[in-house]
Amino acid sequence: KNKLLAMAKLWNVFMLFFLSLFFQLNEAFNEVQGKPAFAGPGMIEKPSIGGDKFDERSERPQYPMKWKSLVGTDANYAAEVIKKENTNVKTVQILKAGSPVTMDYRTDRVRIFVDENKQVLNAPRIG
């Protein structure tokens, strides 16, 4: 037990030394390149497009991902609304509730689960 405990302490000392050396070398390397010593999560720069900072909210077109308002409506009407509101959707599948489906996620597909009267049961969404 004592030998194992001594080896564990030695390992901890080695790891602390290694991490300390790593951060010192990283700081020196970044200093040479003119970067901040540690670029934490708040300091990471977003990629630039045409020299301007990329702003996800303004550069990307916003499309609906989920349609809560279509619950209870006719499935064919819901499919038309989805295709009209999100031009990225290429496939709208109308399925009976409980139908087996694949688990892959596709941004160009929406599944609409319906009851026996073809009424939308839950909010259709991208996937």
C-alpha distance (Angstrom), angle and dihedral (degrees) to the residues before:
residue distance angle dihedral
K1 . . .
N2 3.80 . .
K3 3.78 91.8 .
L4 3.82 90.9 50.1
L5 3.80 91.6 47.6
A6 3.80 90.9 49.9
M7 3.81 90.8 50.2
A8 3.81 90.8 50.1
K9 3.82 91.3 51.3
L10 3.80 90.8 47.9
W11 3.82 89.8 50.2
N12 3.82 90.8 51.2
V13 3.80 91.5 50.3
F14 3.81 90.4 48.7
M15 3.82 92.1 49.9
L16 3.81 92.7 48.4
F17 3.80 89.9 50.0
F18 3.81 91.7 47.7
L19 3.81 93.6 48.6
S20 3.79 91.9 46.5
L21 3.81 90.5 50.8
F22 3.82 90.8 47.0
F23 3.82 93.3 53.2
Q24 3.80 91.9 45.7
L25 3.80 91.7 51.4
N26 3.81 90.8 45.1
E27 3.80 90.9 51.5
A28 3.81 92.0 48.6
F29 3.82 92.1 47.4
N30 3.81 92.7 49.5
E31 3.80 91.0 46.5
V32 3.81 90.1 55.8
Q33 3.80 89.6 50.7
G34 3.79 93.2 46.4
K35 3.79 95.2 -114.5
P36 3.79 126.2 133.1
A37 3.79 113.9 -88.0
F38 3.78 93.2 -112.0
A39 3.78 122.8 16.2
G40 3.79 100.4 -156.7
P41 3.79 123.9 -174.9
G42 3.80 92.7 -78.9
M43 3.80 93.4 51.6
I44 3.81 100.9 51.7
E45 3.79 111.1 118.4
K46 3.78 119.8 -133.6
P47 3.80 117.2 -127.9
S48 3.76 114.8 -90.5
I49 3.79 126.9 -128.3
G50 3.78 116.7 -156.4
G51 3.79 91.5 -14.1
D52 3.80 94.4 -57.3
K53 3.78 125.1 108.6
F54 3.80 112.9 -99.9
D55 3.78 112.3 -115.2
E56 3.79 112.0 -168.5
R57 3.78 93.2 -157.2
S58 3.80 96.3 55.6
E59 3.81 104.2 29.6
R60 3.81 99.2 49.6
P61 3.77 120.6 68.1
Q62 3.79 109.5 -121.3
Y63 3.79 116.6 -129.5
P64 3.79 128.4 176.9
M65 3.80 114.7 -97.3
K66 3.81 97.7 -173.5
W67 3.81 133.2 27.8
K68 3.83 110.8 -152.4
S69 3.80 91.7 162.9
L70 3.82 91.4 66.0
V71 3.81 95.4 65.0
G72 3.80 108.2 118.9
T73 3.81 95.1 17.8
D74 3.79 128.2 114.0
A75 3.82 113.2 -78.1
N76 3.82 95.4 -129.3
Y77 3.81 91.4 50.4
A78 3.81 89.6 48.7
A79 3.81 91.0 51.6
E80 3.81 91.1 52.4
V81 3.81 92.2 49.1
I82 3.81 92.2 49.0
K83 3.80 93.7 50.1
K84 3.80 90.8 47.1
E85 3.82 95.7 48.0
N86 3.81 97.7 42.8
T87 3.80 114.9 37.0
N88 3.81 91.1 -174.4
V89 3.81 90.6 70.0
K90 3.80 109.5 98.5
T91 3.81 99.5 166.3
V92 3.79 129.0 43.2
Q93 3.80 112.5 -177.3
I94 3.80 120.0 -162.3
L95 3.81 108.8 -156.3
K96 3.78 137.0 172.3
A97 3.79 113.9 -108.8
G98 3.80 110.5 -88.9
S99 3.81 94.9 23.5
P100 3.81 113.9 149.3
V101 3.80 113.2 -107.3
T102 3.77 136.9 178.8
M103 3.81 117.3 -100.2
D104 3.80 97.1 -133.6
Y105 3.80 117.3 119.6
R106 3.79 116.6 -130.5
T107 3.78 123.9 178.6
D108 3.80 91.5 -154.2
R109 3.81 96.4 56.7
V110 3.80 135.1 78.0
R111 3.79 124.1 -174.5
I112 3.79 119.7 -153.2
F113 3.79 115.2 -160.6
V114 3.79 113.7 -155.2
D115 3.79 140.2 -176.8
E116 3.81 125.7 -126.3
N117 3.84 90.1 -78.1
K118 3.83 91.9 54.7
Q119 3.81 91.3 -110.8
V120 3.84 117.0 146.9
L121 3.82 109.2 -105.5
N122 3.82 102.6 -170.7
A123 3.78 135.9 11.4
P124 3.81 110.7 -70.7
R125 3.80 112.4 -128.8
I126 3.79 142.7 179.7
G127 3.79 113.9 -86.1
